[in-house]
Amino acid sequence: MPKVKYFIMFLLVWGIYFITNFLNAERGIYSFNTFLDNLIPFIPLFVFFYLIYFPFVLLPFLFAKGKNFINLFKANIFIILISNLIYVLIPTKIPRPEFIADDIPTFVLNFVHNIDNNVNLFPSLHVSMTFLALLVISKINKKFFLIALVLFAPTTLSTLFIKQHYVLDVLSGLILGYAAYKIYFKKLK
């Protein structure tokens, strides 16, 4: 199957998130708030790192060829399906801080909040999919690893600083991303 067909299938499956996000908008009954979450400041400027997620997740697809491309596709689908199953079984919600959209970062963050409900938190897709991307890039295109790492760290932190996720969502995202990598890339040299 040509790469374009895989890419279209990937985007369609990725769209499941928006369905569960809509369905869970009024169902978020669990909160994984910890004392650590209360110590993390609200920093709207990090919304720009949060948005890096979309191109970041697609980046390894540019480098992957053959079996690596197929495994990357399967690993991402695995993450999306497992995450959305958990979202349905354990609907979570995070309270969002009130703010006035009076500059570019808060305007963009307000836009993000308007299209992405404050549910579907555990595990964080932002973290699991970007961690998978980082791990795959580290193996198939080492010269981009440092750039990927520099993008991964603030993207992950952004989920906390703009109050889209709790610390436990981030940790579970790291575990899921690593598990997907180990399942689908265990023989990658």
Secondary structure, 3 states (H helix, E strand, C coil): CCHHHHHHHHHHHHCHHHHHHHHCCCCCCECCCCHHHHHCCCCHHHHHHHHCHHHHHHHHHHHCCHHHHHHHHHHHHHHHHHHHHHHHHCCEECCCCCCCCCCHHHHHHHHHHHHCCCECCCCCHHHHHHHHHHHHHHHHCHHHHHHHHHHHHHHHHHHHHCCCCCHHHHHHHHHHHHHHHHHHCCCCC
